[in-house]
């Protein structure tokens, strides 16, 4: 789905990174001209203070 609609996710504080909510998880990703880089898959039931996007 991301390959067809790369801007589907919500914007984050980081300009080029978006978050796509899938059930209890958020997939943080970045799109480039010819690729999609997944930075983190985060279980949203965790404490949000422990979230680190690499």
C-alpha positions in Angstrom: 0.0 0.0 0.0 2.9 2.4 0.8 4.4 1.9 -2.7 1.1 3.1 -4.3 0.4 5.9 -1.7 3.6 6.9 -0.1 2.1 10.0 1.7 -0.6 7.8 3.4 1.0 8.1 6.9 0.7 11.0 9.3 3.3 13.7 9.4 5.8 13.6 12.3 8.0 16.2 13.9 10.8 15.0 11.6 10.0 16.6 8.2 10.7 13.6 5.9 9.3 10.9 8.3 5.7 9.7 8.4 3.9 7.3 10.7 1.4 4.7 9.4 -1.0 3.3 12.1 -1.6 -0.5 11.7 -3.7 -1.9 14.6 -1.6 -1.4 17.7 1.6 -0.5 15.8 2.9 2.6 14.1 5.4 2.1 11.2 7.7 5.1 10.9 9.0 5.4 7.4 10.7 7.8 5.0 10.1 8.0 1.2 12.7 8.8 -1.3 12.5 8.9 -5.1 13.0 5.1 -5.6 12.7 3.6 -2.1 10.9 3.5 1.2 13.0 3.2 4.3 11.3 1.9 7.5 12.9 3.4 10.5 10.9 1.9 13.4 7.9 -0.4 14.0 6.6 0.7 17.4 4.0 -0.9 19.6 1.8 2.0 20.5 0.8 0.4 23.8 4.2 1.3 25.2 5.2 4.4 27.0 5.6 7.1 24.4 8.7 8.5 26.2 10.6 5.4 25.2 10.0 5.9 21.4 13.3 6.4 19.4 13.1 6.9 15.6 16.5 5.9 14.0 
